[in-house]
Amino acid sequence: MGPTAALDLRVDRSSPVPLYFQLSQQLESAIEHGGLTPGSLLGNEIELAARLGLSRPTVRQAIQALVDKGLLVRRRGVGTQVVHSQVKRPLELSSLYDDLEAAGQRPGTRVLVNTVVPAPAEVAAALGVPEGADVHRVERLRLAHGEPMAYLINHLPTGLLDLDTGQLETTGLYRLMRSAGITLHSARQAIGARGATATEAERLTEPEGAPLLTMRRTTYDDTGRAVELGDHTYRPSRYSFEFQLLVRS
């Protein structure tokens, strides 16, 4: 008997929404809200079909939809297992580390690069420093439940704070900045999508050319000084951005 036995799953046969989609949405919601936790086995398709009065192909289609989204995985000899919930990230000035922690995702970090480099033109323009001036370059892999979900490249002006690799692996960049007395105030942010480069694909364990979400953010402190430029790529199966849009009266 899997953890689905404890869930209140129902289908509405009078609804125009396909039965498999109703079921997959309820299972996805249970994964997102912790009713089905990472690592738990979904249980038997036959038992689920019988309980809901659905055909096995309908249940299989619902489960396959979540396998395709990366929320479930079929393991030979084990069964269908919950992998992780997708992090829906609100568009506000918060760090991925804090967002993951708030979502109960057990964030982990692997620092790949922590060095000082001459600022390329684009980085120099964003940070308001001369081209070729020294800037910090930090490359990190952010993990959730031990799986890579984002590849983060950040450039910061020198002299702002001590970027200790050990600390970067145990906490978020914004927390380090705040503890160094930097007051984060605002940011300019662009979100996009493109195919993974060879390096990104290797880092994120995706095929080269796989679709990735991208975010570029320049963050400013309360004096208007640019304190960070972030170029981040995310696996879309693990991650999405959530917008709240307001109508101007």
PLY file of the C-alpha trace (Angstrom):
ply
format ascii 1.0
element vertex 249
property float x
property float y
property float z
element edge 248
property int vertex1
property int vertex2
end_header
0.00 0.00 0.00
1.69 3.26 -1.14
1.41 6.74 0.35
-1.29 7.52 -2.24
-3.66 5.49 -0.04
-3.57 8.34 2.48
-4.36 11.00 -0.14
-7.87 12.28 -0.83
-7.88 11.67 -4.60
-11.13 12.20 -6.51
-12.14 12.47 -10.13
-15.15 14.33 -11.46
-16.65 12.38 -14.35
-18.99 15.26 -15.29
-15.99 17.57 -15.84
-14.76 18.26 -19.40
-11.19 17.91 -18.02
-9.77 14.47 -18.98
-9.71 12.00 -16.07
-5.97 11.30 -16.42
-5.26 15.05 -16.24
-7.43 15.47 -13.12
-5.49 12.67 -11.44
-2.04 13.92 -12.54
-2.87 17.45 -11.26
-3.89 16.09 -7.85
-0.74 13.97 -7.62
1.41 16.95 -8.68
-0.24 19.12 -6.03
0.43 16.41 -3.40
4.11 16.35 -4.42
4.36 20.15 -4.35
2.70 20.49 -0.94
4.52 17.61 0.74
1.71 15.02 0.76
3.99 12.85 -1.37
7.58 13.34 -0.24
10.73 12.76 -2.33
11.76 9.12 -2.25
8.29 7.78 -1.45
6.85 5.05 -3.68
3.62 5.87 -5.44
2.10 2.46 -4.90
0.40 0.08 -7.21
-1.25 1.30 -10.45
-3.83 -1.50 -10.16
-4.74 -0.51 -6.58
-5.00 3.18 -7.57
-7.14 2.36 -10.62
-9.49 0.16 -8.55
-9.80 2.73 -5.78
-10.75 5.55 -8.15
-12.77 3.36 -10.51
-10.44 4.23 -13.39
-8.91 2.09 -16.08
-5.25 1.17 -15.75
-4.33 3.01 -19.00
-5.86 6.21 -17.53
-3.81 5.87 -14.34
-0.71 5.02 -16.38
-1.23 8.15 -18.53
-1.52 10.32 -15.38
1.68 8.86 -13.98
3.50 9.18 -17.32
2.62 12.90 -17.42
4.47 13.36 -14.11
7.38 11.14 -15.24
7.69 13.45 -18.29
7.76 16.49 -15.98
10.55 14.91 -13.92
8.45 14.63 -10.74
8.25 10.83 -10.78
10.68 8.16 -11.93
10.03 4.52 -12.74
12.69 2.31 -11.18
12.99 -1.31 -12.29
12.21 -3.68 -9.44
11.25 -0.80 -7.15
8.21 0.89 -8.67
7.24 4.49 -9.34
9.04 6.88 -7.00
8.61 10.56 -6.22
11.77 12.41 -7.23
11.17 15.98 -6.10
8.70 18.80 -6.35
9.37 21.54 -8.84
10.34 24.81 -7.18
7.99 27.60 -8.24
10.00 30.71 -7.57
8.22 34.00 -6.86
9.69 36.97 -8.67
11.11 38.90 -5.78
14.59 39.79 -4.64
15.39 36.55 -2.86
18.15 34.02 -3.30
17.59 30.57 -4.78
19.06 29.10 -1.58
16.39 30.81 0.57
13.62 29.85 -1.87
14.69 26.21 -1.83
14.93 26.17 1.94
11.46 27.71 2.24
10.11 25.04 -0.13
11.60 22.27 2.04
13.98 21.24 -0.73
17.22 20.71 1.29
19.49 22.94 -0.83
23.09 21.97 -1.45
25.87 23.88 -3.20
29.00 22.84 -5.06
31.42 25.70 -5.69
33.12 25.10 -9.06
35.01 28.40 -9.43
35.83 31.16 -6.92
38.40 33.51 -8.37
39.23 37.06 -9.49
39.14 37.80 -13.24
39.41 40.88 -15.50
35.86 42.14 -16.13
34.57 41.42 -19.68
32.77 44.39 -21.31
29.25 43.14 -20.46
30.11 42.47 -16.81
31.94 45.80 -16.48
28.92 47.70 -17.88
26.50 45.95 -15.49
28.68 46.49 -12.41
29.76 50.03 -13.32
33.49 49.24 -13.30
36.11 49.77 -16.03
36.49 46.96 -18.57
39.39 44.74 -17.50
39.11 45.77 -13.82
39.30 42.95 -11.27
35.96 41.37 -10.37
35.07 38.23 -8.43
33.73 35.33 -10.50
31.88 32.59 -8.67
30.43 29.52 -10.38
28.20 27.22 -8.34
25.99 24.24 -8.89
22.83 24.39 -6.79
21.41 21.02 -5.79
18.02 20.06 -4.36
17.79 16.63 -2.71
21.22 15.92 -4.16
20.15 16.56 -7.79
21.54 19.49 -9.81
18.86 22.03 -10.64
20.70 25.29 -11.39
24.10 26.43 -12.62
24.89 29.86 -11.19
27.54 32.30 -12.44
27.95 35.49 -10.40
30.27 38.47 -10.81
30.79 40.92 -7.95
32.99 44.01 -7.52
36.13 43.35 -5.46
36.33 44.76 -1.95
32.65 44.15 -1.18
32.94 41.04 0.96
35.11 38.02 1.63
33.84 35.25 -0.67
34.91 32.21 1.29
34.36 28.94 -0.63
33.39 27.05 2.55
30.72 29.61 3.39
29.44 29.67 -0.20
28.90 25.92 0.05
26.85 26.16 3.24
24.69 29.23 2.64
23.35 31.57 -0.02
25.24 34.49 -1.57
22.64 37.05 -0.47
22.92 35.90 3.16
26.68 36.40 2.99
26.16 39.87 1.50
23.68 40.83 4.21
25.98 39.57 6.95
28.75 41.74 5.44
26.50 44.78 5.99
25.29 45.14 2.38
21.63 46.22 2.17
20.10 44.70 -0.97
17.51 47.06 -2.35
16.48 46.36 -5.94
17.37 44.45 -9.08
16.89 44.42 -12.84
16.07 40.96 -14.08
15.54 39.30 -17.47
14.17 35.77 -17.89
14.56 33.70 -21.02
15.13 30.23 -22.42
17.67 28.59 -24.75
19.46 25.35 -25.49
22.14 24.13 -23.07
25.77 24.68 -24.04
28.14 21.72 -23.68
29.37 23.07 -20.31
25.86 23.72 -18.96
24.65 20.31 -20.14
27.52 18.59 -18.35
26.99 20.59 -15.15
23.22 19.98 -15.08
23.31 16.38 -16.37
21.14 17.28 -19.35
21.78 16.51 -23.05
23.57 19.28 -25.00
20.94 21.57 -26.53
18.29 20.64 -23.91
15.99 23.56 -23.11
17.03 25.61 -20.08
15.45 28.55 -18.29
17.79 31.53 -17.97
17.86 34.47 -15.61
20.17 37.47 -15.71
19.96 39.77 -12.69
21.84 42.91 -11.68
21.33 43.66 -7.99
21.76 47.09 -6.36
22.25 48.13 -2.75
20.45 50.99 -1.00
22.98 53.52 -2.32
22.22 52.52 -5.93
25.57 50.75 -6.38
25.55 47.52 -8.43
26.73 44.75 -6.09
26.18 41.62 -8.17
25.53 40.35 -11.70
24.04 36.86 -11.84
23.77 34.65 -14.94
21.80 31.58 -13.94
20.53 28.58 -15.89
17.84 26.23 -14.56
16.47 22.82 -15.52
12.81 23.54 -16.44
11.70 20.14 -15.09
12.86 21.26 -11.63
12.07 24.93 -11.72
9.69 27.68 -12.83
9.14 31.36 -12.16
5.82 32.59 -10.82
4.50 36.09 -11.61
1.86 38.16 -9.90
0.58 40.77 -12.33
-1.31 43.85 -11.21
-3.52 46.04 -13.38
-2.65 49.72 -13.13
-5.81 51.70 -12.43
0 1
1 2
2 3
3 4
4 5
5 6
6 7
7 8
8 9
9 10
10 11
11 12
12 13
13 14
14 15
15 16
16 17
17 18
18 19
19 20
20 21
21 22
22 23
23 24
24 25
25 26
26 27
27 28
28 29
29 30
30 31
31 32
32 33
33 34
34 35
35 36
36 37
37 38
38 39
39 40
40 41
41 42
42 43
43 44
44 45
45 46
46 47
47 48
48 49
49 50
50 51
51 52
52 53
53 54
54 55
55 56
56 57
57 58
58 59
59 60
60 61
61 62
62 63
63 64
64 65
65 66
66 67
67 68
68 69
69 70
70 71
71 72
72 73
73 74
74 75
75 76
76 77
77 78
78 79
79 80
80 81
81 82
82 83
83 84
84 85
85 86
86 87
87 88
88 89
89 90
90 91
91 92
92 93
93 94
94 95
95 96
96 97
97 98
98 99
99 100
100 101
101 102
102 103
103 104
104 105
105 106
106 107
107 108
108 109
109 110
110 111
111 112
112 113
113 114
114 115
115 116
116 117
117 118
118 119
119 120
120 121
121 122
122 123
123 124
124 125
125 126
126 127
127 128
128 129
129 130
130 131
131 132
132 133
133 134
134 135
135 136
136 137
137 138
138 139
139 140
140 141
141 142
142 143
143 144
144 145
145 146
146 147
147 148
148 149
149 150
150 151
151 152
152 153
153 154
154 155
155 156
156 157
157 158
158 159
159 160
160 161
161 162
162 163
163 164
164 165
165 166
166 167
167 168
168 169
169 170
170 171
171 172
172 173
173 174
174 175
175 176
176 177
177 178
178 179
179 180
180 181
181 182
182 183
183 184
184 185
185 186
186 187
187 188
188 189
189 190
190 191
191 192
192 193
193 194
194 195
195 196
196 197
197 198
198 199
199 200
200 201
201 202
202 203
203 204
204 205
205 206
206 207
207 208
208 209
209 210
210 211
211 212
212 213
213 214
214 215
215 216
216 217
217 218
218 219
219 220
220 221
221 222
222 223
223 224
224 225
225 226
226 227
227 228
228 229
229 230
230 231
231 232
232 233
233 234
234 235
235 236
236 237
237 238
238 239
239 240
240 241
241 242
242 243
243 244
244 245
245 246
246 247
247 248
